């Protein structure tokens, strides 16, 4: 039998048609049922995946408190820091520019004096690259405390300055660096506690700098007349010490640190065209956006406005900025930061062009308030698009990178404006320069927006 099987050729299988009983109706019903069950199983798996994806997304959003006592204490701590130590102090530079030109630094040109303010302002942003990276790695309290101590000491030292290089070192470098050590992480820390209400929370914190920028110039000018410049700076130092004490006690990280690859300078981020163009947009914007705030006081005095009134223009601009920052925060959560920044910055550019032609108190008041209101959108929200350009664990480094570009613009902008003023003898050409840079920044932001959302309308 074995031999027969091995020698005989294999038998061909008959066609299915000759064996109709090969698949009985019961077999077919079983197969159909089994196929249906398989299809249902596949559909079930797909449904489960969709549900899990939505659940994970909801869970991710639910991880952010978006409110509660601890989260609002974070907002309070950043608000108080912004009120005086950071931009409350820095935004009042226009008062110092005017005072130094007419008193202690009369032998220095306006452009030279402007370097003190521009160095101070740029250094608020420069350390963000390093402090932001340290923040991502989990280091916040110690750097923030060190920056606080340096800021208080430097403010006390400004009271004893008598020469140009004294002011440049203490008010320009020391105050600028100390503010920069603290500033970058405070932007990232709000993002740890808020997601859906992030724009509103950041808008509230930004209002602090406007209120400080409104109160500080008036207080500084009145104190200088009553107790002199040295004691004015000492009083301000004690105020800064108090406010920084509150911020050091209330501010804290929430998310666990993660070492996202790339080091301090993650050059791979520049492979994203939208991010690269946005960095350039911030550099260009800071070349001109603070020109009016820096020179509105000095410009008013040169056209015959009393110095006793002109310094109020800086406070008026900052008061308008406070309202604008709050409204910006409310709108950002609904329509996106860039969609708010672009039209507001366009209005800022228009006010910059109009500024030299405001030759009366009334017209200067209007320009200062509208300029402050519109420029607030950019200043308070320029970092918000960065939350959407990568992981939240890496936000400190992204913010720091953009702040480095902003710092370069802030460093060069006011001295360029001062040099143009000195060369032309007026502020008309200065306004053309500053207004044009802000217009170019708007165009670059429009390009960034298109690269991100790829359509004409959409939230970004």
C-alpha positions as a Markdown table, in Angstrom:
| # | Residue | x | y | z |
|---|---|---|---|---|
| 1 | Unk | 0.0 | 0.0 | 0.0 |
| 2 | Unk | 2.8 | 2.3 | 0.8 |
| 3 | Unk | 4.5 | 1.5 | -2.5 |
| 4 | Unk | 1.3 | 2.1 | -4.4 |
| 5 | Unk | 0.8 | 5.5 | -2.9 |
| 6 | Unk | 4.4 | 6.5 | -3.6 |
| 7 | Unk | 4.3 | 5.4 | -7.2 |
| 8 | Unk | 0.8 | 6.5 | -8.3 |
| 9 | Unk | 0.4 | 10.1 | -9.5 |
| 10 | Unk | -1.6 | 12.5 | -7.3 |
| 11 | Unk | -5.3 | 12.6 | -8.0 |
| 12 | Unk | -6.7 | 15.9 | -9.2 |
| 13 | Unk | -9.3 | 17.5 | -7.0 |
| 14 | Unk | -12.7 | 17.7 | -8.6 |
| 15 | Unk | -14.2 | 21.1 | -9.2 |
| 16 | Unk | -16.4 | 22.5 | -6.6 |
| 17 | Unk | -19.4 | 22.5 | -8.9 |
| 18 | Unk | -19.3 | 18.7 | -9.0 |
| 19 | Unk | -19.6 | 18.6 | -5.2 |
| 20 | Unk | -22.3 | 21.0 | -4.2 |
| 21 | Unk | -22.5 | 19.6 | -0.8 |
| 22 | Unk | -19.0 | 20.7 | 0.0 |
| 23 | Unk | -20.4 | 23.9 | 1.6 |
| 24 | Unk | -23.7 | 23.3 | 3.3 |
| 25 | Unk | -26.1 | 26.1 | 4.1 |
| 26 | Unk | -25.1 | 25.6 | 7.8 |
| 27 | Unk | -21.4 | 26.1 | 6.8 |
| 28 | Unk | -22.2 | 29.2 | 4.8 |
| 29 | Unk | -24.3 | 30.6 | 7.7 |
| 30 | Unk | -21.4 | 29.9 | 10.1 |
| 31 | Unk | -18.9 | 31.7 | 7.8 |
| 32 | Unk | -21.2 | 34.7 | 7.3 |
| 33 | Unk | -21.8 | 34.9 | 11.0 |
| 34 | Unk | -18.1 | 34.6 | 11.7 |
| 35 | Unk | -17.2 | 37.3 | 9.1 |
| 36 | Unk | -19.8 | 39.5 | 10.5 |
| 37 | Unk | -18.4 | 39.0 | 14.0 |
| 38 | Unk | -14.9 | 39.8 | 12.7 |
| 39 | Unk | -16.1 | 43.0 | 11.1 |
| 40 | Unk | -17.9 | 43.9 | 14.2 |
| 41 | Unk | -14.8 | 43.2 | 16.2 |
| 42 | Unk | -12.7 | 45.4 | 13.9 |
| 43 | Unk | -15.2 | 48.2 | 14.1 |
| 44 | Unk | -15.2 | 47.7 | 17.9 |
| 45 | Unk | -11.4 | 48.0 | 18.0 |
| 46 | Unk | -11.6 | 51.2 | 15.9 |
| 47 | Unk | -14.2 | 52.6 | 18.1 |
| 48 | Unk | -12.2 | 51.8 | 21.2 |
| 49 | Unk | -9.1 | 53.5 | 19.7 |
| 50 | Unk | -11.1 | 56.6 | 18.9 |
| 51 | Unk | -12.6 | 56.7 | 22.4 |
| 52 | Unk | -9.2 | 56.1 | 23.9 |
| 53 | Unk | -7.7 | 58.9 | 21.8 |
| 54 | Unk | -10.4 | 61.3 | 22.9 |
| 55 | Unk | -10.1 | 60.1 | 26.5 |
| 56 | Unk | -6.3 | 60.7 | 26.5 |
| 57 | Unk | -6.8 | 64.1 | 25.0 |
| 58 | Unk | -9.4 | 65.0 | 27.6 |
| 59 | Unk | -7.2 | 63.5 | 30.3 |
| 60 | Unk | -4.3 | 65.6 | 29.1 |
| 61 | Unk | -6.5 | 68.8 | 29.2 |
| 62 | Unk | -7.9 | 67.7 | 32.6 |
| 63 | Unk | -4.3 | 67.5 | 34.0 |
| 64 | Unk | -4.2 | 71.3 | 33.9 |
| 65 | Unk | -6.1 | 72.8 | 36.9 |
| 66 | Unk | -7.2 | 75.9 | 34.9 |
| 67 | Unk | -8.2 | 77.4 | 38.2 |
| 68 | Unk | -8.3 | 76.8 | 42.0 |
| 69 | Unk | -6.6 | 78.5 | 44.8 |
| 70 | Unk | -3.1 | 77.2 | 44.0 |
| 71 | Unk | -3.3 | 78.1 | 40.3 |
| 72 | Unk | -4.5 | 81.6 | 41.0 |
| 73 | Unk | -1.8 | 82.1 | 43.5 |
| 74 | Unk | 0.6 | 81.4 | 40.7 |
| 75 | Unk | -1.1 | 84.2 | 38.7 |
| 76 | Unk | -0.9 | 86.5 | 41.7 |
| 77 | Unk | 2.8 | 85.8 | 42.2 |
| 78 | Unk | 3.6 | 86.6 | 38.5 |
| 79 | Unk | 1.4 | 89.6 | 38.6 |
| 80 | Unk | 3.2 | 91.0 | 41.6 |
| 81 | Unk | 6.5 | 90.3 | 40.0 |
| 82 | Unk | 5.4 | 92.1 | 36.9 |
| 83 | Unk | 4.0 | 95.0 | 38.9 |
| 84 | Unk | 7.2 | 96.6 | 40.0 |
| 85 | Unk | 10.4 | 94.4 | 39.8 |
| 86 | Unk | 10.2 | 93.6 | 36.1 |
| 87 | Unk | 8.4 | 95.8 | 33.6 |
| 88 | Unk | 6.9 | 98.1 | 36.1 |
| 89 | Unk | 10.5 | 99.3 | 36.7 |
| 90 | Unk | 11.8 | 98.7 | 33.1 |
| 91 | Unk | 8.7 | 100.3 | 31.4 |
| 92 | Unk | 9.4 | 103.5 | 33.2 |
| 93 | Unk | 12.7 | 104.1 | 31.4 |
| 94 | Unk | 11.3 | 107.1 | 29.6 |
| 95 | Unk | 11.3 | 109.0 | 32.9 |
| 96 | Unk | 14.9 | 108.1 | 33.6 |
| 97 | Unk | 15.9 | 109.0 | 30.0 |
| 98 | Unk | 14.4 | 112.5 | 30.5 |
| 99 | Unk | 15.9 | 112.9 | 34.0 |
| 100 | Unk | 19.4 | 111.8 | 33.0 |
| 101 | Unk | 19.4 | 114.1 | 29.9 |
| 102 | Unk | 18.5 | 117.1 | 31.9 |
| 103 | Unk | 20.4 | 116.4 | 35.2 |
| 104 | Unk | 23.1 | 113.9 | 36.1 |
| 105 | Unk | 24.2 | 112.9 | 32.5 |
| 106 | Unk | 23.9 | 116.2 | 30.7 |
| 107 | Unk | 27.3 | 115.7 | 29.0 |
| 108 | Unk | 26.1 | 112.5 | 27.4 |
| 109 | Unk | 24.1 | 112.4 | 24.1 |
| 110 | Unk | 20.5 | 111.1 | 24.1 |
| 111 | Unk | 21.7 | 108.1 | 22.0 |
| 112 | Unk | 24.4 | 107.2 | 24.6 |
| 113 | Unk | 21.8 | 107.5 | 27.5 |
| 114 | Unk | 19.4 | 105.4 | 25.5 |
| 115 | Unk | 22.0 | 102.6 | 25.5 |
| 116 | Unk | 21.5 | 102.2 | 29.3 |
| 117 | Unk | 17.8 | 101.6 | 28.7 |
| 118 | Unk | 18.2 | 99.4 | 25.7 |
| 119 | Unk | 20.9 | 97.2 | 27.5 |
| 120 | Unk | 18.5 | 96.9 | 30.5 |
| 121 | Unk | 15.6 | 96.0 | 28.3 |
| 122 | Unk | 17.4 | 93.6 | 26.1 |
| 123 | Unk | 18.9 | 91.8 | 29.1 |
| 124 | Unk | 15.4 | 91.2 | 30.4 |
| 125 | Unk | 15.2 | 88.8 | 27.4 |
| 126 | Unk | 18.8 | 87.6 | 26.8 |
| 127 | Unk | 19.1 | 85.2 | 29.8 |
| 128 | Unk | 15.8 | 83.5 | 28.9 |
| 129 | Unk | 17.7 | 80.9 | 26.7 |
| 130 | Unk | 19.6 | 79.6 | 29.8 |
| 131 | Unk | 17.0 | 80.3 | 32.5 |
| 132 | Unk | 14.3 | 78.7 | 30.3 |
| 133 | Unk | 16.3 | 75.6 | 29.8 |
| 134 | Unk | 17.0 | 75.3 | 33.5 |
| 135 | Unk | 13.2 | 75.7 | 34.1 |
| 136 | Unk | 12.5 | 72.8 | 31.7 |
| 137 | Unk | 15.0 | 70.7 | 33.7 |
| 138 | Unk | 13.2 | 71.5 | 37.0 |
| 139 | Unk | 15.3 | 74.4 | 38.4 |
| 140 | Unk | 13.1 | 77.3 | 39.3 |
| 141 | Unk | 13.2 | 78.5 | 42.9 |
| 142 | Unk | 17.0 | 78.9 | 43.3 |
| 143 | Unk | 17.6 | 80.8 | 40.1 |
| 144 | Unk | 14.5 | 83.0 | 40.8 |
| 145 | Unk | 15.8 | 83.8 | 44.3 |
| 146 | Unk | 19.3 | 84.6 | 43.0 |
| 147 | Unk | 17.8 | 86.9 | 40.4 |
| 148 | Unk | 15.7 | 88.6 | 43.1 |
| 149 | Unk | 18.7 | 89.3 | 45.3 |
| 150 | Unk | 20.8 | 90.8 | 42.4 |
| 151 | Unk | 17.8 | 93.0 | 41.4 |
| 152 | Unk | 17.4 | 94.4 | 44.9 |
| 153 | Unk | 21.1 | 95.0 | 45.4 |
| 154 | Unk | 21.5 | 96.6 | 41.9 |
| 155 | Unk | 18.6 | 99.0 | 42.6 |
| 156 | Unk | 20.2 | 100.1 | 45.8 |
| 157 | Unk | 23.5 | 100.7 | 43.9 |
| 158 | Unk | 21.8 | 102.9 | 41.3 |
| 159 | Unk | 21.2 | 105.4 | 44.1 |
| 160 | Unk | 25.0 | 105.9 | 44.4 |
| 161 | Unk | 25.7 | 106.2 | 40.6 |
| 162 | Unk | 27.2 | 109.5 | 39.4 |
| 163 | Unk | 28.9 | 108.7 | 36.1 |
| 164 | Unk | 27.7 | 107.2 | 32.8 |
| 165 | Unk | 29.5 | 103.9 | 33.2 |
| 166 | Unk | 28.1 | 103.6 | 36.8 |
| 167 | Unk | 24.5 | 103.8 | 35.4 |
| 168 | Unk | 25.3 | 101.5 | 32.5 |
| 169 | Unk | 26.8 | 98.8 | 34.8 |
| 170 | Unk | 24.2 | 99.0 | 37.6 |
| 171 | Unk | 20.9 | 100.0 | 35.8 |
| 172 | Unk | 21.8 | 98.6 | 32.4 |
| 173 | Unk | 23.6 | 95.3 | 33.0 |
| 174 | Unk | 22.8 | 94.3 | 36.6 |
| 175 | Unk | 19.1 | 95.2 | 36.7 |
| 176 | Unk | 18.6 | 93.8 | 33.2 |
| 177 | Unk | 20.3 | 90.5 | 33.9 |
| 178 | Unk | 18.5 | 90.0 | 37.2 |
| 179 | Unk | 15.1 | 90.7 | 35.6 |
| 180 | Unk | 16.0 | 88.3 | 32.8 |
| 181 | Unk | 16.9 | 85.4 | 35.1 |
| 182 | Unk | 13.4 | 85.7 | 36.6 |
| 183 | Unk | 11.3 | 86.7 | 33.6 |
| 184 | Unk | 11.6 | 83.7 | 31.3 |
| 185 | Unk | 10.5 | 81.0 | 33.8 |
| 186 | Unk | 7.5 | 83.1 | 34.9 |
| 187 | Unk | 6.1 | 82.8 | 31.4 |
| 188 | Unk | 6.6 | 79.0 | 31.4 |
| 189 | Unk | 5.2 | 78.5 | 34.9 |
| 190 | Unk | 1.8 | 79.9 | 34.1 |
| 191 | Unk | 1.6 | 77.3 | 31.3 |
| 192 | Unk | 2.1 | 74.6 | 33.8 |
| 193 | Unk | -1.2 | 75.5 | 35.6 |
| 194 | Unk | -3.5 | 76.7 | 32.8 |
| 195 | Unk | -4.4 | 75.5 | 29.3 |
| 196 | Unk | -8.0 | 76.5 | 28.3 |
| 197 | Unk | -7.7 | 79.7 | 30.3 |
| 198 | Unk | -4.0 | 80.2 | 29.5 |
| 199 | Unk | -4.4 | 83.4 | 27.5 |
| 200 | Unk | -6.6 | 85.0 | 30.2 |
| 201 | Unk | -4.2 | 84.0 | 33.0 |
| 202 | Unk | -1.2 | 85.4 | 31.1 |
| 203 | Unk | -3.2 | 88.5 | 30.3 |
| 204 | Unk | -3.9 | 89.1 | 34.0 |
| 205 | Unk | -0.2 | 88.7 | 34.8 |
| 206 | Unk | 0.7 | 91.2 | 32.1 |
| 207 | Unk | -1.6 | 93.8 | 33.5 |
| 208 | Unk | 0.8 | 93.9 | 36.5 |
| 209 | Unk | 3.5 | 95.4 | 34.4 |
| 210 | Unk | 1.2 | 98.1 | 33.0 |
| 211 | Unk | -0.1 | 99.1 | 36.4 |
| 212 | Unk | 3.5 | 99.2 | 37.7 |
| 213 | Unk | 4.5 | 101.2 | 34.6 |
| 214 | Unk | 1.7 | 103.6 | 35.3 |
| 215 | Unk | 2.4 | 104.1 | 39.0 |
| 216 | Unk | 6.2 | 103.9 | 39.0 |
| 217 | Unk | 6.9 | 106.9 | 36.7 |
| 218 | Unk | 4.6 | 109.2 | 38.7 |
| 219 | Unk | 6.0 | 108.0 | 42.0 |
| 220 | Unk | 9.6 | 108.3 | 40.8 |
| 221 | Unk | 9.1 | 111.8 | 39.5 |
| 222 | Unk | 7.3 | 113.0 | 42.6 |
| 223 | Unk | 9.9 | 111.4 | 44.9 |
| 224 | Unk | 12.8 | 112.8 | 43.0 |
| 225 | Unk | 11.4 | 116.3 | 43.6 |
| 226 | Unk | 10.8 | 115.7 | 47.3 |
| 227 | Unk | 13.6 | 113.4 | 48.6 |
| 228 | Unk | 16.1 | 113.5 | 45.7 |
| 229 | Unk | 17.2 | 110.8 | 43.3 |
| 230 | Unk | 19.3 | 108.6 | 45.7 |
| 231 | Unk | 16.5 | 108.2 | 48.2 |
| 232 | Unk | 14.0 | 107.6 | 45.4 |
| 233 | Unk | 16.0 | 104.6 | 44.2 |
| 234 | Unk | 16.3 | 103.3 | 47.8 |
| 235 | Unk | 12.6 | 103.5 | 48.3 |
| 236 | Unk | 12.1 | 101.7 | 45.1 |
| 237 | Unk | 14.5 | 99.0 | 46.2 |
| 238 | Unk | 12.6 | 98.4 | 49.4 |
| 239 | Unk | 9.4 | 98.2 | 47.3 |
| 240 | Unk | 11.0 | 95.7 | 45.0 |
| 241 | Unk | 12.3 | 93.6 | 47.9 |
| 242 | Unk | 8.7 | 93.4 | 49.3 |
| 243 | Unk | 7.1 | 92.4 | 46.0 |
| 244 | Unk | 9.8 | 89.8 | 45.2 |
| 245 | Unk | 9.3 | 88.3 | 48.6 |
| 246 | Unk | 5.7 | 87.5 | 47.8 |
| 247 | Unk | 6.6 | 86.1 | 44.4 |
| 248 | Unk | 9.3 | 83.8 | 45.8 |
| 249 | Unk | 6.8 | 82.4 | 48.3 |
| 250 | Unk | 3.9 | 81.8 | 45.9 |
| 251 | Unk | 5.6 | 80.6 | 42.6 |
| 252 | Unk | 6.2 | 76.9 | 42.0 |
| 253 | Unk | 6.4 | 74.4 | 39.2 |
| 254 | Unk | 3.7 | 71.8 | 38.8 |
| 255 | Unk | 4.7 | 69.4 | 36.0 |
| 256 | Unk | 7.7 | 67.0 | 36.5 |
| 257 | Unk | 10.9 | 68.0 | 34.7 |
| 258 | Unk | 11.8 | 66.3 | 31.5 |
| 259 | Unk | 15.2 | 66.4 | 29.7 |
| 260 | Unk | 13.9 | 67.0 | 26.2 |
| 261 | Unk | 16.9 | 66.3 | 23.9 |
| 262 | Unk | 18.7 | 69.2 | 22.2 |
| 263 | Unk | 20.7 | 71.0 | 25.0 |
| 264 | Unk | 20.4 | 74.7 | 25.8 |
| 265 | Unk | 20.5 | 75.7 | 22.1 |
| 266 | Unk | 18.3 | 73.2 | 20.2 |
| 267 | Unk | 19.2 | 74.1 | 16.6 |
| 268 | Unk | 16.8 | 71.5 | 15.3 |
| 269 | Unk | 13.9 | 73.8 | 16.2 |
| 270 | Unk | 15.0 | 76.0 | 13.3 |
| 271 | Unk | 14.1 | 73.2 | 10.8 |
| 272 | Unk | 10.5 | 74.3 | 11.4 |
| 273 | Unk | 10.1 | 77.3 | 9.0 |
| 274 | Unk | 7.3 | 78.8 | 11.1 |
| 275 | Unk | 9.4 | 78.9 | 14.2 |
| 276 | Unk | 12.4 | 80.4 | 12.4 |
| 277 | Unk | 10.3 | 83.2 | 10.7 |
| 278 | Unk | 8.6 | 83.9 | 14.0 |
| 279 | Unk | 12.0 | 84.4 | 15.7 |
| 280 | Unk | 12.9 | 87.0 | 13.0 |
| 281 | Unk | 9.5 | 88.7 | 13.4 |
| 282 | Unk | 10.2 | 89.3 | 17.0 |
| 283 | Unk | 13.7 | 90.7 | 16.3 |
| 284 | Unk | 12.2 | 93.1 | 13.8 |
| 285 | Unk | 9.3 | 94.1 | 16.0 |
| 286 | Unk | 11.5 | 95.0 | 19.0 |
| 287 | Unk | 13.6 | 97.3 | 16.8 |
| 288 | Unk | 10.8 | 99.8 | 16.8 |
| 289 | Unk | 7.8 | 98.9 | 19.0 |
| 290 | Unk | 9.2 | 100.6 | 22.1 |
| 291 | Unk | 10.5 | 103.8 | 20.4 |
| 292 | Unk | 7.4 | 105.9 | 21.2 |
| 293 | Unk | 7.5 | 104.8 | 24.9 |
| 294 | Unk | 11.2 | 105.7 | 25.1 |
| 295 | Unk | 11.1 | 109.1 | 23.5 |
| 296 | Unk | 7.5 | 110.4 | 24.0 |
| 297 | Unk | 8.6 | 112.3 | 27.2 |
| 298 | Unk | 11.7 | 113.8 | 25.6 |
| 299 | Unk | 9.9 | 114.6 | 22.4 |
| 300 | Unk | 7.2 | 116.5 | 24.3 |
| 301 | Unk | 9.7 | 118.6 | 26.1 |
| 302 | Unk | 11.4 | 119.5 | 22.8 |
| 303 | Unk | 8.2 | 120.9 | 21.4 |
| 304 | Unk | 7.6 | 123.1 | 24.5 |
| 305 | Unk | 5.5 | 120.9 | 26.7 |
| 306 | Unk | 6.3 | 121.4 | 30.4 |
| 307 | Unk | 8.4 | 118.7 | 32.0 |
| 308 | Unk | 6.0 | 118.7 | 34.9 |
| 309 | Unk | 3.4 | 117.3 | 32.5 |
| 310 | Unk | 5.4 | 115.4 | 29.9 |
| 311 | Unk | 6.5 | 112.6 | 32.2 |
| 312 | Unk | 2.8 | 111.7 | 32.7 |
| 313 | Unk | 2.7 | 110.6 | 29.0 |
| 314 | Unk | 4.6 | 107.5 | 29.9 |
| 315 | Unk | 2.1 | 106.6 | 32.7 |
| 316 | Unk | -0.8 | 107.3 | 30.3 |
| 317 | Unk | 0.7 | 104.9 | 27.7 |
| 318 | Unk | 1.2 | 102.2 | 30.4 |
| 319 | Unk | -2.4 | 102.8 | 31.7 |
| 320 | Unk | -3.7 | 102.2 | 28.2 |
| 321 | Unk | -1.5 | 99.2 | 28.0 |
| 322 | Unk | -3.1 | 97.7 | 31.1 |
| 323 | Unk | -6.6 | 97.7 | 29.5 |
| 324 | Unk | -5.2 | 96.3 | 26.2 |
| 325 | Unk | -3.4 | 93.4 | 28.0 |
| 326 | Unk | -6.5 | 92.3 | 29.8 |
| 327 | Unk | -8.6 | 92.4 | 26.6 |
| 328 | Unk | -5.8 | 90.6 | 24.7 |
| 329 | Unk | -5.8 | 87.8 | 27.3 |
| 330 | Unk | -9.6 | 87.4 | 26.9 |
| 331 | Unk | -9.4 | 87.3 | 23.0 |
| 332 | Unk | -6.4 | 85.1 | 22.7 |
| 333 | Unk | -8.2 | 82.1 | 24.2 |
| 334 | Unk | -11.0 | 82.5 | 21.6 |
| 335 | Unk | -9.3 | 83.5 | 18.3 |
| 336 | Unk | -5.5 | 82.8 | 18.9 |
| 337 | Unk | -2.6 | 85.1 | 19.9 |
| 338 | Unk | -1.4 | 86.0 | 16.4 |
| 339 | Unk | -4.9 | 86.8 | 15.2 |
| 340 | Unk | -5.0 | 89.4 | 18.0 |
| 341 | Unk | -1.4 | 90.7 | 17.7 |
| 342 | Unk | -1.5 | 91.5 | 14.0 |
| 343 | Unk | -4.4 | 94.0 | 13.9 |
| 344 | Unk | -3.3 | 95.6 | 17.2 |
| 345 | Unk | 0.3 | 96.0 | 16.1 |
| 346 | Unk | -0.9 | 97.5 | 12.8 |
| 347 | Unk | -2.7 | 100.2 | 14.9 |
| 348 | Unk | 0.6 | 100.6 | 16.9 |
| 349 | Unk | 2.5 | 101.3 | 13.6 |
| 350 | Unk | -0.1 | 103.9 | 12.6 |
| 351 | Unk | 0.3 | 105.6 | 16.0 |
| 352 | Unk | 4.1 | 105.5 | 15.6 |
| 353 | Unk | 3.8 | 107.3 | 12.3 |
| 354 | Unk | 1.4 | 109.9 | 13.8 |
| 355 | Unk | 3.4 | 110.6 | 16.9 |
| 356 | Unk | 5.7 | 113.4 | 15.6 |
| 357 | Unk | 2.7 | 115.3 | 14.3 |
| 358 | Unk | 1.0 | 115.5 | 17.7 |
| 359 | Unk | 2.1 | 119.0 | 18.8 |
| 360 | Unk | -0.4 | 119.7 | 21.6 |
| 361 | Unk | -1.0 | 118.2 | 25.0 |
| 362 | Unk | -4.4 | 116.8 | 23.9 |
| 363 | Unk | -3.1 | 115.1 | 20.8 |
| 364 | Unk | -0.1 | 113.7 | 22.7 |
| 365 | Unk | -2.5 | 112.2 | 25.3 |
| 366 | Unk | -4.5 | 110.6 | 22.5 |
| 367 | Unk | -1.4 | 109.1 | 20.8 |
| 368 | Unk | 0.1 | 107.9 | 24.2 |
| 369 | Unk | -3.1 | 106.1 | 25.3 |
| 370 | Unk | -3.9 | 104.5 | 21.9 |
| 371 | Unk | -0.3 | 103.5 | 21.4 |
| 372 | Unk | -0.1 | 101.9 | 24.9 |
| 373 | Unk | -3.4 | 100.1 | 24.3 |
| 374 | Unk | -2.5 | 98.7 | 20.9 |
| 375 | Unk | 1.2 | 97.8 | 21.6 |
| 376 | Unk | 0.1 | 95.9 | 24.7 |
| 377 | Unk | -1.2 | 93.0 | 22.5 |
| 378 | Unk | 2.3 | 92.3 | 21.1 |
| 379 | Unk | 4.2 | 92.8 | 24.3 |
| 380 | Unk | 1.9 | 90.6 | 26.4 |
| 381 | Unk | 1.2 | 87.8 | 23.8 |
| 382 | Unk | 4.2 | 87.4 | 21.6 |
| 383 | Unk | 5.3 | 84.3 | 23.5 |
| 384 | Unk | 1.9 | 82.6 | 23.5 |
| 385 | Unk | 2.1 | 81.0 | 20.0 |
| 386 | Unk | 5.2 | 79.1 | 21.2 |
| 387 | Unk | 3.0 | 76.9 | 23.5 |
| 388 | Unk | 1.5 | 75.5 | 20.2 |
| 389 | Unk | 4.9 | 74.9 | 18.5 |
| 390 | Unk | 6.0 | 71.9 | 20.5 |
| 391 | Unk | 5.8 | 70.0 | 23.8 |
| 392 | Unk | 4.9 | 71.9 | 27.0 |
| 393 | Unk | 7.9 | 70.2 | 28.6 |
| 394 | Unk | 10.2 | 72.2 | 26.2 |
| 395 | Unk | 8.4 | 75.5 | 26.4 |
| 396 | Unk | 11.1 | 77.2 | 28.4 |
| 397 | Unk | 13.7 | 76.6 | 25.8 |
| 398 | Unk | 11.4 | 77.8 | 22.9 |
| 399 | Unk | 10.5 | 80.9 | 24.8 |
| 400 | Unk | 14.1 | 81.5 | 25.6 |
| 401 | Unk | 15.2 | 81.2 | 22.0 |
| 402 | Unk | 12.6 | 83.7 | 20.8 |
| 403 | Unk | 13.5 | 86.0 | 23.7 |
| 404 | Unk | 17.1 | 86.0 | 22.5 |
| 405 | Unk | 16.0 | 87.4 | 19.1 |
| 406 | Unk | 13.7 | 89.9 | 20.9 |
| 407 | Unk | 16.7 | 91.0 | 23.0 |
| 408 | Unk | 18.8 | 91.7 | 20.0 |
| 409 | Unk | 16.1 | 93.9 | 18.6 |
| 410 | Unk | 15.5 | 95.6 | 22.0 |
| 411 | Unk | 19.2 | 96.3 | 22.3 |
| 412 | Unk | 19.6 | 97.9 | 18.9 |
| 413 | Unk | 16.2 | 99.7 | 18.5 |
| 414 | Unk | 16.4 | 102.7 | 20.9 |
| 415 | Unk | 20.0 | 103.6 | 20.1 |
| 416 | Unk | 19.2 | 103.5 | 16.4 |
| 417 | Unk | 16.2 | 105.8 | 17.0 |
| 418 | Unk | 18.5 | 108.1 | 19.1 |
| 419 | Unk | 21.1 | 108.2 | 16.4 |
| 420 | Unk | 18.4 | 109.1 | 13.7 |
| 421 | Unk | 17.1 | 111.8 | 16.0 |
| 422 | Unk | 20.5 | 113.3 | 16.5 |
| 423 | Unk | 21.3 | 113.2 | 12.8 |
| 424 | Unk | 18.0 | 114.7 | 11.6 |
| 425 | Unk | 17.3 | 117.0 | 14.6 |
| 426 | Unk | 13.7 | 115.7 | 15.0 |
| 427 | Unk | 11.5 | 112.6 | 15.5 |
| 428 | Unk | 9.9 | 112.4 | 12.0 |
| 429 | Unk | 12.5 | 110.2 | 10.6 |
| 430 | Unk | 12.5 | 108.2 | 13.8 |
| 431 | Unk | 8.8 | 107.5 | 13.5 |
| 432 | Unk | 9.3 | 106.4 | 9.8 |
| 433 | Unk | 12.0 | 103.9 | 10.9 |
| 434 | Unk | 10.1 | 102.5 | 14.0 |
| 435 | Unk | 6.7 | 102.4 | 12.2 |
| 436 | Unk | 8.2 | 100.5 | 9.2 |
| 437 | Unk | 9.8 | 97.9 | 11.4 |
| 438 | Unk | 6.6 | 97.1 | 13.1 |
| 439 | Unk | 4.8 | 96.8 | 9.7 |
| 440 | Unk | 7.5 | 94.4 | 8.5 |
| 441 | Unk | 7.0 | 92.3 | 11.7 |
| 442 | Unk | 3.3 | 92.0 | 10.9 |
| 443 | Unk | 4.1 | 90.7 | 7.5 |
| 444 | Unk | 6.4 | 88.1 | 9.0 |
| 445 | Unk | 3.8 | 87.0 | 11.5 |
| 446 | Unk | 1.3 | 86.7 | 8.7 |
| 447 | Unk | 3.7 | 84.3 | 7.0 |
| 448 | Unk | 4.2 | 82.3 | 10.2 |
| 449 | Unk | 0.4 | 82.0 | 10.6 |
| 450 | Unk | 0.0 | 80.7 | 7.1 |
| 451 | Unk | 2.8 | 78.1 | 7.6 |
| 452 | Unk | 1.1 | 76.8 | 10.8 |
| 453 | Unk | -2.6 | 76.6 | 9.8 |
| 454 | Unk | -2.3 | 76.5 | 6.0 |
| 455 | Unk | -5.5 | 78.4 | 5.4 |
| 456 | Unk | -6.8 | 81.9 | 5.3 |
| 457 | Unk | -8.9 | 81.7 | 8.5 |
| 458 | Unk | -8.3 | 79.8 | 11.7 |
| 459 | Unk | -7.3 | 80.0 | 15.3 |
| 460 | Unk | -3.6 | 80.7 | 15.9 |
